[in-house]
Amino acid sequence: MATLQEITAVMAGAVGEDSGLGKTLKFDFKGDGFIHIDGGSVTNDDKPADCTIVIAFDDFQSMADGKLDPTMAFMQGKIKVNGDMSVAMKLQPIMAKARG
């Protein structure tokens, strides 16, 4: 099980110079921290974002490992998307890079 800091570092590597999202995105891990992506900046700040994805940290790890399908997780209510849904739809290439 990776720590929030390890996941943040992997996400920063996957995002690189520019996330390509065109807007800000935040993962809210339900009390276990945050990952905020703004262009090429990846932090653990709880800042406003155009799109916030609320997901349990364990479920995020399963999704990042490819064990949990994002669409199924959404359908099951394990993922909630607040704000601009189109930003969440652009996340797939970043998650693929994060998996390696």
ChimeraX attribute file (.defattr): number of C-alpha atoms within 10 A of each C-alpha:
attribute: neighborCount
match mode: 1-to-1
recipient: residues
	/A:1	8
	/A:2	10
	/A:3	10
	/A:4	17
	/A:5	13
	/A:6	11
	/A:7	17
	/A:8	19
	/A:9	15
	/A:10	17
	/A:11	23
	/A:12	21
	/A:13	15
	/A:14	21
	/A:15	24
	/A:16	14
	/A:17	11
	/A:18	14
	/A:19	23
	/A:20	16
	/A:21	19
	/A:22	12
	/A:23	15
	/A:24	19
	/A:25	26
	/A:26	26
	/A:27	22
	/A:28	20
	/A:29	18
	/A:30	11
	/A:31	8
	/A:32	11
	/A:33	15
	/A:34	22
	/A:35	23
	/A:36	23
	/A:37	25
	/A:38	19
	/A:39	17
	/A:40	16
	/A:41	14
	/A:42	22
	/A:43	18
	/A:44	16
	/A:45	12
	/A:46	13
	/A:47	13
	/A:48	11
	/A:49	18
	/A:50	17
	/A:51	20
	/A:52	23
	/A:53	21
	/A:54	19
	/A:55	21
	/A:56	18
	/A:57	20
	/A:58	13
	/A:59	18
	/A:60	21
	/A:61	18
	/A:62	15
	/A:63	16
	/A:64	19
	/A:65	15
	/A:66	13
	/A:67	11
	/A:68	14
	/A:69	14
	/A:70	18
	/A:71	11
	/A:72	11
	/A:73	16
	/A:74	13
	/A:75	11
	/A:76	10
	/A:77	12
	/A:78	15
	/A:79	18
	/A:80	14
	/A:81	17
	/A:82	14
	/A:83	13
	/A:84	15
	/A:85	13
	/A:86	12
	/A:87	19
	/A:88	18
	/A:89	10
	/A:90	14
	/A:91	15
	/A:92	11
	/A:93	14
	/A:94	19
	/A:95	18
	/A:96	13
	/A:97	14
	/A:98	18
	/A:99	14
	/A:100	9
